[in-house]
Amino acid sequence: MKQPLLALFKKRFACHQFQAERPISGDDLTYLLEAGRLSPSSFGLEQWKFVVLTSRDHLRDLQAACFNQPQVGSASAVVVILAKLAEMDPDSDYARRLLAREYPGDQFAGALKNYRGFHAATDVKAWSTTQCHIAAANMMTAATAADLDSCAIGGFDAGEVRRQLEIDPVRYEPALILAFGYCAEEASEKLRLPLEALVEYR
């Protein structure tokens, strides 16, 4: 499986213009969301929530919040990944329930103590957001496996995204926006630094 997986990484590229009239099937959309759901997360806390937009009106509005990037408005579907904030509190029902699932029985008390210390020393918004990026990467790779194209959108007005989606800023922070569909342009050449420029063995 190593070569097929690397082939997907080599094939995937950032699409900047989708075929707006070509929808994604419900099965394929569920497949992408499952790839996100099954992603690894710190402490097993699944820091993400996925908001799926397919309405052309919603996509046009969101495009304006993304500095008018055309891939947002032309996508067949957009997934706005929200990073959980309030639920990451060690005393929230959510955090305690998932920690108890991840660290059952006698492990729970120690895990909760460790997490409480981590939470107090951490920029929770930044941490939760970076966890969402793990899910995003898996969803984009899954899209390539399904012969779909994708683009990650990190440039957006977070306040406007919150307003459009009626997001409670205490509970969630927009982490990343993923556009999915069928590209209307040819795949660009894959340009990456060579491995020897990136890796240091010690």
Steps between C-alpha positions, in 0.01 A plus 500: 500500500798736533522583130125555445494738798800695377337514157201677658728754666677563171171535313322740736525870421325820602213561259412868458199466269243222522223388264222670692223315318633154590384376842670257734295190581368456851704183537822679406426786738438255784828325410692829535337578833577150627866553412492807722307331779743209518808723526732487802472772762691612808363331815238342272286812538393532134535880499307550176148570382416495128253744344412399143381756246366406156250778423626733231371799701692388809813436297485843336461666840786298644718590201468865598618411851800322344629811324306399189707190424324335202552142618254562785218625281553241225540194725239226505525488877691690765579367846564762765697333779431653840741454788330422830585739783264485799471123477875472547464620860609215730178537700267487201279195463639456150867489601439273798289260294760466223790477742318223686454322169868541409633427851252262664482380857799574722671696221241777499601695813864526392407590144264774619770643726751502215249658265407766754865605524541494122185707449612764750837539328373495140361749250185292460372680191829448313529139619144408406543665160815304420320176589237588239774519238567129551142421404522740207807328356333161519186633332699646210691176450171309511362736236786413267431129555137566397611684182393831649701819521548727797645822629575607857400858576688661786435859392162615630337759724431290808251750639300500180506119482369488857227750411388314187490162672366640829792354692532555874859633546513356850444149366673503161772661291506463119815295443513429127270496198518215249361531147414177317383418150623432150773732378435712193871538430792267431697373792806710566845346524584374847777723632664403827845535651709182479500277807867570573418871538243426768634213706782491753600167651661503843 
